Amino acid sequence: MAEEFGAGSGGSSSSKRETNGAGLSSMDSLESRWVFQDDNDSEIDDEEDDDSTHLAGVDSDDDDAPDQRLIRTGPRVDSFDVEALEVPGVQRSDYEDFGIGRKIILAFQTLGVVFGDVGTSPLYTFSVMFSKAPINGNEDVIGALSLVLYTLILIPLVKYVLVVLWANDDGEGGTFALYSLICRHAKVSLLPNQLPSDARISSFRLKVPSAELERSLKIKERLETSLTLKKLLLILVLAGTSMVIADGVVTPAMSVMSAVGGLKVGVDAIEQDEVVMISVAFLVILFSVQKFGTSKVGLAVGPALFIWFCSLAGIGIYNLVKYDASVLRAFNPVHIYLYFKRNSVKAWYALGGCLLCATGSEAMFADLCYFPVQSIQLTFVFLVLPCLLLGYLGQAAYLINNTNGAEQVFFSSIPSGVFWPIFLIANIAALIASRTMTTATFSCIKQSMALGCFPRLKIIHTSRKFMGQIYIPVINWFLLVVCLIVVCSISSTNEIGNAYGIAELGVMMMTTVLVTIVMLLIWQINIVIVLSFVIFFLGLELTFFSSVLWSVTDGSWIILVFAVIMFLIMYVWNYGSKLKYETEVKQKLSMDLMRELGCNLGTIRAPGIGLLYNELVKGVPAIFGHFLTTLPAIHSMIIFVSIKYVPVPGVPQSERFLFRRVCPKNYHIFRCIARYGYKDVRKENHQTFEQLLIESLEKFIRREAQERQLESDGDEDTDYDEDTSLSRVLIAPDGSVYSLAVPLLAELGGSSNNPISETSTSNSGEVKADKPISDAEHGPERELSFIRRAKESGVVYLLGHGDIRARKDSWFIKKLVINYFYAFLRKNCRRGIANLSVPHSHLMQVGMTYMV
């Protein structure tokens, strides 16, 4: 078979299946369902899918059956998918059981990864503010300082550190993490590839009835029944994520140009053009070292950021002592009112510059996957915030006596004797700050890819200890190119600062809305607290946003255009992927058809093994039917292979493969999940892969035979469901059999009078045997011999490429989106089997086009 069809690796045939692209109503669902439960049994027997009931070998009609009652269960979970995530002996939590020393190192690293952005805000905040509202007296300095102090306290500290950081999704932060958290507690997702294992992670706890619980249930019902609200929620999430990516562009531009701009203070001959050229060189170096990873770079630059924060505090104390300590009056919020009363419209313009003191707040949340919550909170409260407050107080004290130095207030306020060392540290800190939003962008894009909202890209994990520390090469260089365009086209830091405010506020507002939903739906806290949170913070952010939008024509429109482009890319990818997934699930082959085709599958079964790669972990994919109709023969053994990456560093080769029988034994069809950790490198050649797979399959068959033998020897007239009985027995890797909390079935004695159906460990509708198993078939040797003969005949990799096209009667916009935009993205994204190195002589590809 390998020789006969292997040469056709380069060619592909296509077939068109027309569907209406309807919703998931006819698909396998995660909806809760009604099942029967015996009164004397605490186990809930999963109801089989409709397709599998026709092939079940157990007659359900039994006059002597115990009384049953109808109960409602939780969401259907594919046990095979859940099982694929379980790797024995691997620690799951990256931050569990860390000693004091390790936690101190983590807190030190947070300086270089999380706080660089907010830490460099003193470089440009006052400069941008006073460019919009010039200083007309000492009271203007006090009022502007009061505005900065309370913005810094309310947004980064109160909102993010004390509230938002706790709304993380199992350690993941960012806009998509909030969306994923909401989707686990309410079926609001329009995304196609939700993992059934998500239902296992989300534990539903019984709560005492209360007004908050009743309100939560009403909100949940409203969200689940309204398609408009679901789409609106997704649009908000995509808009917030596009703003994060835009923030990853403008942050390096603003930080580096502000730091390099200090040269104009130290060297009079330096002009703005030279500042731009030096900034470009720094940015190229910055993005070039990004590939070395968060842990390495974070630990290396952590000391530099520590020195930077200490320098901020030291310069602030120096200026307070030297110039005017009366600026401490700014902690009285009445000076904010007086500032607006004196300056009115100009003070409103200055709000856009004031917000820059809180930039980096979203990075603290988006970078949460890199470090634990407590490390970020402690570092901010006890080091970052005090140093920032002292830095701003010192700058204000300097401006009281030097009102003409507002353009470069930070560098002008540095004592002349330490100017150049501080200038060097400031530039290092600016480079580090640029990395902060870049790493946050990587995290958000990784989350959006996992939820089907971004084209698949190559992700490099830079740490063997922490799963969240990643690097995406394509995004890295893409951000560099756009950043250079921004720096060269908008050379003024004031204009870049306005663009900075637009991107930052866009993310902040989306986060406020999503956290409010989390408070109502998941936390179920008092409605007064929720309303206070959303009204205060959303109102505050809308006020800031109105200020920066007024100046959008200054050049910051470039960032808005970039954010819109990223939003369209994510929305088109999500829309096309959803249609493709819906179509593939609806078109999968029914088990009735497989039964009617018989063990020969309606064609000739030629010797050999066919490995059909497909993303579905349940059901027979439609592409398999296309192989049956396209090829003159099919392999005597078929294995549906699904590659799955599990959240552990590495999976031992002995635990790489999980198997399940899809059809009755004489069909010789299996399903296999090949598991890889996030640091596993798939460099094995195809011979090694095949050998490991076949060895694992043989082990599976032997263990299956042991389980079947154990059942037939022990249970004389049991009425147990086969999944229930099997769940009480553990077959160890060495072949030993253990009982789980019940006596071994063999101890029950007697011989079985009822035939036992074919073994299957699936709860999700895999086909079961349609005839009893004879004693002669209990031995696995016959099937093992069949596998060896098939292996000797050759192994062929069957790759099916499914594409979608809009129907001819579709709207023009749909044709444009599906046939051109989505097709372009799909053609240029990373394929799921990109790392599969298979010689062309062992490869067959078949294309299949669905009309949606």
C-alpha positions in Angstrom: 0.0 0.0 0.0 2.8 2.4 0.8 4.5 1.8 -2.6 1.2 1.8 -4.5 -0.2 5.1 -3.3 2.8 6.8 -1.6 3.9 8.4 -4.9 0.8 10.6 -4.9 2.1 12.8 -2.1 2.2 15.9 -4.2 -1.2 15.6 -5.8 -4.4 16.4 -4.0 -8.0 15.9 -5.0 -10.9 18.0 -3.8 -14.5 17.5 -3.2 -17.2 20.0 -2.3 -19.7 19.5 0.4 -22.5 22.0 0.6 -23.8 23.1 4.0 -25.8 26.0 5.2 -23.3 27.0 7.8 -25.9 26.8 10.5 -25.2 26.8 14.2 -24.1 24.0 16.4 -27.6 22.7 17.2 -27.1 19.4 15.5 -23.6 18.8 16.9 -22.2 17.2 19.9 -22.9 19.6 22.7 -21.5 20.5 26.1 -25.1 21.2 27.2 -26.4 19.6 30.3 -28.7 16.7 29.6 -31.2 14.3 31.2 -30.1 10.7 31.9 -31.4 7.8 34.0 -29.8 6.8 37.3 -30.5 3.8 39.3 -31.8 4.5 42.8 -29.2 2.3 44.4 -26.3 3.6 42.4 -24.5 6.8 42.9 -22.7 6.6 39.6 -24.2 8.5 36.6 -24.1 6.4 33.5 -23.3 8.6 30.5 -25.9 8.5 27.8 -24.3 7.4 24.5 -24.7 9.4 21.3 -27.4 8.5 19.0 -25.0 7.1 16.5 -23.4 4.7 18.9 -26.6 3.2 20.3 -27.2 1.3 17.0 -24.0 -0.5 17.5 -24.2 -1.3 21.1 -24.1 -4.9 21.9 -26.0 -4.8 25.2 -29.7 -5.1 25.2 -31.2 -2.4 27.5 -34.6 -4.1 27.9 -34.6 -5.9 31.2 -37.8 -6.5 33.2 -35.8 -7.1 36.3 -33.9 -3.8 36.1 -33.9 -1.7 39.3 -36.0 1.4 39.5 -34.6 4.4 37.7 -35.2 8.1 38.0 -34.5 10.9 35.6 -31.8 13.4 36.7 -30.0 16.3 35.2 -26.3 16.0 34.7 -23.5 18.5 34.0 -22.0 19.2 30.6 -21.0 16.2 28.5 -17.3 15.7 28.7 -15.2 13.7 26.3 -13.4 11.5 28.7 -10.7 10.7 26.2 -9.9 14.4 25.8 -9.8 14.8 29.6 -7.6 11.8 29.9 -5.2 13.2 27.3 -4.4 16.1 29.7 -3.5 13.8 32.6 0.2 13.0 32.6 1.2 11.1 35.8 3.9 12.4 38.0 4.1 15.9 36.5 3.7 18.9 38.7 1.0 21.2 37.3 1.4 24.5 39.1 4.5 26.4 38.1 4.7 28.3 41.4 3.8 25.6 43.9 6.1 24.9 46.8 8.6 27.6 46.1 10.9 28.6 48.9 11.5 32.1 50.1 14.6 32.5 48.1 12.9 31.5 44.9 10.0 33.9 45.6 12.5 36.7 46.1 14.1 36.0 42.7 10.6 35.9 41.1 9.8 39.3 42.7 13.1 40.6 41.4 12.3 39.4 37.9 9.0 41.1 37.9 10.8 44.4 37.9 12.4 43.6 34.5 9.3 42.1 32.9 6.2 43.6 34.4 7.0 47.1 35.8 9.3 48.5 33.2 6.4 50.3 31.4 4.9 52.0 34.4 8.4 52.6 35.9 9.5 54.8 33.0 6.4 57.0 32.9 8.2 59.8 34.8 10.3 60.3 31.7 7.4 61.9 29.8 4.2 62.4 31.9 4.8 66.0 33.0 6.3 66.9 29.7 3.2 65.9 27.8 0.9 67.4 30.3 2.5 70.8 30.3 2.8 70.9 26.5 -1.1 70.8 26.5 -1.6 73.1 29.5 1.4 75.4 30.1 2.3 76.4 33.6 0.9 79.7 34.7 1.9 79.6 38.4 2.9 77.3 41.2 -0.7 76.2 41.8 -0.8 74.7 38.3 2.2 72.5 39.2 0.5 71.5 42.5 -2.8 70.8 40.7 -1.1 68.7 37.9 0.9 66.8 40.5 -2.3 66.1 42.5 -4.0 64.8 39.4 -1.0 62.5 38.6 -0.8 61.2 42.2 -4.4 60.2 42.4 -4.4 58.7 38.9 -1.5 56.6 39.9 -3.2 55.5 43.1 -6.6 54.8 41.7 -5.9 53.0 38.4 -2.7 50.9 38.9 -3.1 50.4 42.6 -6.8 50.2 43.4 -8.2 48.9 40.1 -5.4 46.6 38.9 -3.4 45.5 41.9 -6.2 45.1 44.4 -9.0 44.0 42.0 -8.3 43.0 38.5 -5.3 40.8 39.2 -7.6 38.4 41.1 -9.8 38.0 38.0 -7.2 35.7 36.4 -8.0 32.5 34.6 -5.9 29.9 36.3 -2.9 32.2 36.4 -3.5 33.7 32.9 -4.2 37.4 32.7 -5.3 39.8 29.9 -8.5 40.4 27.9 -8.8 36.9 26.5 -8.2 35.4 29.9 -11.2 37.3 31.3 -13.3 36.1 28.3 -12.2 32.5 28.8 -13.1 32.8 32.5 -16.6 34.1 31.7 -17.1 31.3 29.1 -16.4 28.7 31.7 -19.3 29.8 33.8 -21.7 30.7 31.0 -22.1 29.3 27.5 -21.5 32.6 25.8 -18.6 31.6 23.5 -19.0 31.8 19.8 -15.6 30.2 19.4 -15.4 26.8 17.7 -12.7 25.0 19.6 -13.7 25.0 23.3 -12.0 22.0 25.0 -14.3 19.6 26.7 -11.7 19.6 29.5 -12.6 23.2 30.3 -15.8 21.8 32.0 -13.6 19.7 34.2 -11.4 22.7 35.2 -14.5 24.8 36.0 -15.8 23.4 39.3 -19.3 24.3 40.1 -19.8 24.6 43.8 -23.0 24.6 45.7 -23.8 27.9 47.3 -26.3 29.0 49.8 -29.3 30.7 48.0 -29.0 34.4 48.1 -29.9 37.5 46.2 -26.4 37.6 44.6 -26.8 33.9 43.4 -30.2 34.6 42.0 -28.9 37.7 40.2 -26.0 35.7 38.8 -28.3 33.0 37.5 -30.5 35.6 35.7 -27.4 37.2 34.1 -26.1 33.8 33.1 -29.5 32.9 31.5 -29.6 36.3 29.7 -26.1 35.9 28.3 -26.7 32.4 27.1 -30.0 33.1 25.4 -29.0 36.3 23.6 -27.0 35.9 20.5 -26.6 39.7 20.3 -25.0 39.8 23.7 -22.6 37.0 22.8 -21.5 38.8 19.6 -21.1 42.1 21.5 -19.0 40.4 24.2 -16.7 38.8 21.5 -16.4 42.2 19.8 -15.4 43.9 23.0 -12.8 41.2 23.7 -11.3 41.4 20.1 -11.3 45.2 20.4 -9.4 45.1 23.7 -6.9 42.6 22.3 -6.3 44.7 19.2 -5.6 47.7 21.6 -3.1 45.5 23.5 -1.2 44.8 20.3 -1.3 48.4 19.3 0.1 49.2 22.8 2.9 46.8 22.1 3.8 49.1 19.1 3.5 52.5 20.8 5.2 51.6 24.1 8.7 51.0 22.7 8.4 54.1 20.5 7.4 56.4 23.4 9.8 54.9 26.0 12.9 54.9 23.9 12.3 58.3 22.3 11.7 59.9 25.7 14.9 58.4 27.1 17.1 59.2 24.1 15.6 62.7 24.1 17.6 63.4 27.3 20.6 63.9 25.0 19.2 67.3 24.1 19.6 68.3 27.7 23.2 66.9 28.1 24.4 67.9 24.6 23.2 71.2 23.1 24.2 70.2 19.5 21.8 67.2 19.4 18.7 67.8 17.2 15.5 65.8 17.0 16.6 64.0 13.8 19.6 62.6 15.6 17.3 61.5 18.5 15.1 59.6 16.0 18.0 57.8 14.4 19.5 56.7 17.7 16.0 55.6 18.8 15.7 53.4 15.7 19.0 51.7 16.4 17.9 51.1 20.0 14.6 49.6 18.9 16.3 47.2 16.5 18.6 46.0 19.3 15.7 45.7 21.6 13.6 43.4 19.4 16.6 41.4 18.5 17.3 40.2 22.1 13.6 39.4 22.7 14.3 35.8 21.6 16.4 35.1 24.6 13.3 34.8 26.8 11.7 36.4 29.8 13.6 34.5 32.5 17.0 35.2 31.2 16.4 38.8 30.2 14.2 39.5 33.3 16.9 38.2 35.7 19.6 40.2 33.8 17.7 43.5 33.7 16.0 43.1 37.1 19.0 44.7 38.8 19.0 47.5 36.3 15.3 48.3 37.0 16.0 48.1 40.8 18.7 50.7 40.3 16.3 52.8 38.2 13.6 52.8 40.9 16.1 53.6 43.6 17.4 56.5 41.4 13.8 57.8 41.0 13.4 57.8 44.7 16.8 59.3 45.3 16.4 62.1 42.8 12.9 62.8 44.2 14.1 63.2 47.7 17.0 65.3 46.6 14.7 67.7 44.7 12.2 67.9 47.6 15.0 68.9 50.0 16.7 71.3 47.6 13.7 73.1 46.1 10.3 73.0 47.8 8.8 70.3 50.1 5.5 72.2 50.0 4.5 70.1 47.0 3.4 67.5 49.5 0.2 69.5 49.6 -0.8 67.8 46.4 -2.1 64.8 48.4 -5.1 67.0 49.1 -7.5 66.2 46.2 -9.0 69.7 46.4 -6.1 70.9 44.3 -7.5 68.9 41.4 -10.7 70.9 41.5 -8.8 74.2 41.7 -6.6 73.1 38.7 -9.7 72.5 36.5 -11.3 75.7 37.8 -8.3 77.8 36.7 -7.5 76.1 33.4 -10.9 74.6 32.3 -10.5 73.3 28.7 -6.7 73.2 28.9 -6.8 71.1 32.0 -9.1 68.7 30.1 -6.6 68.5 27.3 -3.9 67.7 29.9 -5.8 64.6 31.0 -4.4 62.7 28.1 -0.9 63.4 29.3 -1.8 62.6 32.9 -3.0 59.2 32.0 0.6 58.3 30.9 1.5 57.9 34.5 -0.7 54.8 34.6 0.5 53.2 31.4 1.8 49.8 32.1 -1.2 49.0 34.3 -2.6 46.6 31.8 0.8 45.0 31.3 0.7 44.0 35.0 -2.4 42.0 34.2 -1.4 40.7 30.8 2.0 39.5 32.0 0.4 37.6 34.9 1.2 34.3 33.2 4.9 35.0 33.8 4.7 35.4 37.5 2.4 34.7 40.5 -0.1 37.4 41.7 1.5 37.8 45.1 4.9 38.7 43.6 3.4 41.4 41.4 1.3 42.8 44.2 4.1 42.9 46.8 6.6 44.4 44.4 4.3 47.2 43.3 3.0 48.2 46.7 6.4 48.1 48.6 8.8 49.2 45.9 7.4 50.5 42.6 4.6 52.8 43.9 6.7 54.6 46.6 9.5 55.2 44.2 7.1 56.6 41.5 5.4 58.9 44.0 8.8 60.3 45.2 9.9 60.7 41.6 6.8 62.8 40.7 7.0 64.8 43.9 10.7 65.7 43.1 9.9 66.8 39.6 7.1 69.0 40.8 9.4 70.5 43.4 11.9 71.3 40.7 9.2 72.9 38.5 8.1 75.2 41.3 11.5 77.0 40.9 12.1 76.3 37.2 8.9 76.7 35.3 10.7 76.8 32.0 12.1 73.3 32.3 8.9 71.5 31.7 9.8 70.1 28.2 12.5 67.8 29.6 11.6 68.0 33.3 13.1 64.6 34.3 16.5 65.1 32.8 16.6 68.8 33.8 15.9 67.9 37.5 18.9 65.5 37.6 21.9 66.8 39.6 24.7 67.6 37.2 27.2 65.4 38.8 25.2 62.2 38.2 23.5 63.2 34.9 25.3 60.7 32.6 25.0 57.7 34.9 21.2 58.4 35.3 20.9 59.0 31.6 22.4 55.6 30.9 20.2 53.9 33.5 17.1 55.7 32.0 17.9 54.4 28.5 18.3 50.8 29.8 15.0 51.2 31.7 13.3 52.4 28.6 14.5 49.4 26.6 13.2 47.2 29.4 9.9 49.0 29.5 9.5 48.3 25.8 9.9 44.6 26.4 7.1 44.8 29.0 4.3 45.4 26.5 6.0 43.1 23.9 5.8 40.2 26.3 2.2 41.1 27.1 1.4 41.1 23.4 2.9 37.6 23.1 0.7 36.4 26.0 -2.5 37.9 24.5 -1.9 36.5 21.0 -1.2 33.0 22.5 -4.5 33.1 24.3 -6.3 34.3 21.2 -4.8 31.5 19.2 -5.9 29.0 21.8 -9.5 30.3 21.5 -9.5 30.3 17.7 -9.3 34.1 17.2 -5.8 34.4 15.7 -4.0 32.6 12.8 -1.7 29.9 14.1 1.9 31.1 14.5 5.1 29.5 15.7 5.4 29.9 19.5 8.8 29.3 21.2 8.8 28.5 24.9 11.8 30.2 26.4 11.8 28.5 29.8 11.7 24.8 30.8 10.3 25.7 34.2 7.5 28.1 33.3 4.9 27.4 30.6 3.8 31.0 30.2 7.2 32.4 29.1 7.0 32.5 25.3 8.4 34.2 22.2 6.5 34.6 18.9 9.1 35.4 16.1 6.6 36.6 13.5 4.9 39.0 15.9 8.2 40.2 17.2 9.5 41.4 13.8 6.0 42.6 12.8 5.9 44.9 15.9 9.4 46.1 15.1 8.5 47.2 11.6 5.3 49.0 12.7 7.2 50.6 15.6 9.8 52.0 13.3 7.1 53.4 11.0 5.5 55.2 14.0 8.9 56.6 15.2 9.9 57.9 11.8 6.4 59.3 10.9 5.5 60.8 14.3 8.7 62.3 15.6 7.1 64.3 18.4 6.8 62.5 21.8 3.7 64.6 22.5 1.9 63.1 19.5 3.1 59.6 20.3 2.0 60.2 23.9 -1.6 60.9 22.6 -1.5 57.7 20.5 -0.2 55.9 23.7 -3.2 57.1 25.6 -5.7 55.9 23.0 -4.3 52.4 23.0 -4.0 52.2 26.8 -7.5 53.5 27.5 -9.0 51.2 24.9 -7.7 48.2 26.8 -8.6 49.6 30.2 -12.2 50.2 29.3 -12.6 46.7 28.0 -11.0 45.3 31.1 -13.4 47.3 33.3 -16.5 45.9 31.5 -15.2 42.3 31.6 -14.2 42.4 35.3 -17.7 43.8 36.0 -19.2 40.7 34.4 -16.9 38.5 36.4 -18.0 40.3 39.6 -21.7 39.7 38.8 -21.5 36.2 37.3 -18.6 34.5 39.1 -17.7 36.4 42.3 -21.4 37.2 43.1 -20.6 40.1 45.3 -22.9 42.8 46.5 -24.5 44.9 43.7 -23.6 48.1 45.4 -19.9 47.3 45.2 -20.2 46.2 41.6 -22.1 49.4 40.6 -19.6 51.5 42.5 -16.7 49.9 40.6 -18.1 50.1 37.1 -19.5 53.6 37.5 -16.4 55.1 39.0 -13.7 53.5 36.9 -15.6 53.4 33.6 -16.6 57.0 34.1 -13.0 58.0 34.9 -11.6 56.2 31.9 -14.3 57.7 29.5 -13.3 61.1 30.8 -9.6 60.4 29.9 -10.7 58.9 26.6 -12.6 62.0 25.5 -9.5 64.0 26.1 -7.2 61.9 23.9 -9.8 61.5 21.1 -9.9 65.2 20.8 -6.3 65.2 19.6 -6.6 62.2 17.3 -5.8 64.2 14.2 -2.3 65.0 15.5 -1.0 61.7 14.1 -2.3 59.2 16.6 -4.8 58.1 14.0 -2.1 55.7 12.8 -2.5 53.7 16.0 -6.2 53.5 15.6 -5.9 52.3 12.0 -3.4 49.6 13.1 -5.8 48.5 15.9 -8.7 48.3 13.4 -6.6 46.1 11.1 -5.7 43.8 13.9 -9.3 43.6 14.9 -10.4 42.7 11.4 -7.7 39.9 11.2 -8.9 38.4 14.4 -12.6 38.7 13.6 -12.2 37.2 10.1 -10.2 34.3 11.4 -12.7 33.6 14.1 -15.6 33.8 11.7 -14.0 31.5 9.1 -12.7 29.0 11.7 -16.2 28.8 13.3 -17.8 28.0 9.9 -15.1 25.4 9.1 -15.4 23.7 12.5 -19.2 23.6 12.3 -19.1 22.1 8.9 -16.6 19.4 9.7 -18.5 18.3 12.8 -21.8 18.3 10.9 -20.3 16.3 8.0 -18.6 13.7 10.1 -19.5 10.1 9.2 -22.3 8.6 11.2 -21.8 5.2 12.9 -24.9 3.9 11.0 -23.0 4.4 7.8 -19.9 2.7 9.2 -22.0 -0.3 10.3 -23.6 -0.5 6.9 -20.3 -0.4 5.1 -19.1 -3.4 7.1 -15.6 -4.2 8.1 -14.2 -3.7 4.6 -15.6 -0.2 4.6 -17.2 -0.7 1.2 -13.8 -0.9 -0.5 -10.7 -3.1 -0.7 -8.6 -3.3 2.5 -5.0 -3.5 1.3 -2.2 -4.5 3.8 -0.7 -1.6 5.6 -1.3 1.0 8.2 -2.8 4.4 7.5 -2.3 7.3 9.9 -5.0 9.9 9.3 -4.2 13.2 10.9 -7.2 15.1 12.1 -8.0 17.7 14.9 -11.2 16.0 16.0 -10.9 13.8 19.0 -14.3 12.3 18.6 -16.3 10.8 15.7 -15.1 9.7 12.2 -14.0 12.8 10.3 -15.6 13.5 6.9 -12.2 13.6 5.2 -12.0 9.8 5.9 -15.1 9.3 3.8 -13.4 11.3 1.0 -10.4 8.9 1.2 -12.8 6.0 0.9 -14.4 7.4 -2.3 -11.2 8.8 -3.8 -8.8 5.9 -3.3 -9.3 2.5 -5.0 -8.3 0.8 -1.7 -7.8 1.7 2.0 -5.3 0.3 4.5 -6.2 -2.8 6.5 -5.6 -0.8 9.7 -6.6 2.9 10.2 -5.5 5.1 13.1 -6.9 8.6 13.5 -4.0 10.6 15.0 -4.6 13.8 16.8 -1.6 15.9 18.0 -2.2 17.5 21.4 0.0 19.8 23.5 -0.6 19.4 27.2 0.4 22.0 29.9 3.5 20.2 31.2 7.1 20.7 30.2 7.6 17.2 28.7 5.8 13.9 28.2 7.8 10.7 28.6 7.9 8.6 25.4 6.3 5.7 27.4 3.2 8.0 28.0 3.2 9.7 24.6 0.3 7.9 23.0 -3.3 7.2 24.2 -5.5 4.8 22.3 -9.1 4.0 22.0 -11.0 1.6 19.7 -13.3 3.4 17.4 -15.2 0.5 15.7 -15.7 -3.2 16.4 -12.5 -5.3 16.5 -12.8 -6.6 12.9 -12.8 -3.0 11.6 -9.3 -2.5 12.9 -9.8 1.3 13.4 -8.3 3.1 16.3 -8.1 6.7 17.6 -4.8 7.9 19.0 -3.8 11.1 20.8 -0.1 11.9 20.6 0.7 14.1 23.5 3.6 16.6 23.6 4.7 18.9 26.4 5.3 22.6 25.6 9.1 22.0 25.7 9.0 18.8 23.7 10.7 19.1 20.4 9.2 17.0 17.7 12.4 16.0 16.0 12.0 12.3 15.9 12.1 10.8 12.4 9.1 9.0 11.0 10.5 5.5 11.7 11.0 6.3 15.4 7.5 7.8 15.6 5.9 4.7 13.9 7.8 2.3 16.1 6.7 4.1 19.3 3.1 4.3 18.1 2.9 0.6 17.2 4.5 -0.4 20.5 2.0 1.7 22.4 -0.9 0.2 20.4 0.2 -3.3 21.3 0.3 -2.4 25.0 -3.2 -1.0 24.7 -4.5 -4.2 23.1 -2.9 -6.4 25.8 -4.4 -4.2 28.6 -7.7 -4.2 26.9 -7.6 -8.0 26.8 -6.7 -8.1 30.5 -9.6 -5.9 31.4 -12.0 -8.0 29.3 -10.7 -11.2 30.8 -11.1 -9.8 34.3 -14.7 -9.0 33.6 -15.6 -12.3 32.1 -14.0 -14.3 34.9 -15.7 -12.4 37.7 -19.1 -10.9 37.0 -21.7 -13.7 36.8 -24.9 -11.6 36.3 -23.9 -8.0 37.0 -26.0 -5.2 35.7 -23.1 -2.7 35.8 -22.5 -0.4 32.9 -19.3 -1.4 31.3 -17.8 2.1 31.8 -18.7 2.0 35.4 -17.2 -1.4 36.0 -14.0 -0.5 34.1 -13.7 2.6 36.1 -13.2 0.5 39.2 -10.1 -1.3 37.9 -6.7 0.1 37.3 -4.2 -1.5 34.9 -0.7 -0.3 35.8 1.9 0.3 33.1 3.6 -2.9 34.1 0.5 -4.9 33.5 -0.5 -5.3 37.2 -4.2 -5.1 38.0 -5.4 -3.1 41.0 -8.8 -2.6 42.6 -10.1 0.9 43.2 -12.1 0.9 46.4 -14.1 -2.3 45.6 -13.2 -6.0 45.7 -11.7 -7.4 42.5 -14.4 -8.6 40.2 -12.7 -12.0 40.1 -13.6 -12.5 43.8 -17.3 -12.3 43.0 -17.1 -15.8 41.6 -19.1 -17.7 39.1 -19.1 -17.8 35.3 -20.9 -15.3 33.2 -24.2 -16.2 31.7 -24.4 -12.9 29.8 -22.2 -12.2 26.9 -19.9 -9.2 27.4 -19.8 -6.6 24.7 -16.7 -5.3 23.0 -14.6 -3.2 25.4 -14.6 0.6 24.9 -13.5 3.2 27.3 -15.2 6.0 25.5 -18.0 8.1 27.0 -18.4 10.1 23.8 -20.1 8.0 21.2 -17.3 5.8 19.9 -18.6 2.7 18.2 -18.9 -0.5 20.3 -19.1 -4.1 19.3 -22.3 -5.3 17.8 -21.7 -9.0 18.7 -20.6 -10.9 21.8 -17.0 -11.9 22.3 -16.3 -15.5 22.1 -13.8 -17.2 24.4 -11.4 -17.7 21.4 -11.3 -14.0 20.8 -10.2 -13.1 24.3 -6.6 -13.7 23.5 -4.9 -10.6 21.9 -2.4 -12.6 19.9 -4.5 -12.8 16.8 -4.9 -9.0 16.6 -1.2 -8.4 17.5 -0.2 -10.6 14.7 -2.4 -8.7 12.4 -0.8 -5.4 13.5 2.7 -6.8 12.9 1.8 -7.9 9.4 0.2 -4.5 8.6 3.3 -2.8 9.9 5.6 -4.9 7.7 3.5 -3.9 4.7 4.2 -0.2 5.3 2.9 2.9 7.0 1.4 5.8 5.1 0.5 9.2 6.4 -2.9 10.4 5.2 -3.2 14.2 5.4 -6.6 15.7 4.7 -6.8 19.5 4.1 -10.3 20.9 4.6 -11.1 24.3 3.1 -14.2 26.3 2.9 -15.8 28.4 0.2 -18.8 30.6 0.3 -21.8 29.4 -1.7 -22.7 31.1 -4.9 -25.9 32.5 -3.5 -24.1 34.0 -0.5 -23.8 37.8 0.2 -21.0 39.6 -1.5 -19.4 40.5 1.9 -19.4 36.8 2.9 -17.8 35.8 -0.4 -15.1 38.5 0.1 -14.4 37.5 3.7 -14.3 33.7 3.2 -13.0 33.3 -0.3 -10.2 36.0 -0.1 -9.4 37.3 3.4 -9.8 34.1 5.3 -8.3 32.0 2.5 -5.3 34.3 2.5 -4.8 34.0 6.3 -5.2 30.2 6.2 -2.8 29.9 3.4 -0.1 31.8 5.2 -0.6 30.6 8.8 1.2 27.7 10.4 -0.3 24.3 9.7 -1.0 21.9 12.5 1.4 19.3 11.2 4.2 21.8 10.4 6.8 19.8 12.4 5.9 16.5 10.8 8.9 15.3 8.8 7.6 12.5 6.5 9.3 11.5 3.2 7.1 12.0 0.1 7.1 8.3 -0.6 5.1 7.8 2.7 2.7 10.7 2.3 -0.8 11.1 0.7 -2.7 14.3 0.7 -6.4 14.8 -0.1 -8.1 18.2 -0.3 -11.7 18.7 0.6 -13.7 21.9 0.1 -16.9 22.6 2.0 -19.4 25.1 0.7 -20.8 27.2 3.5 
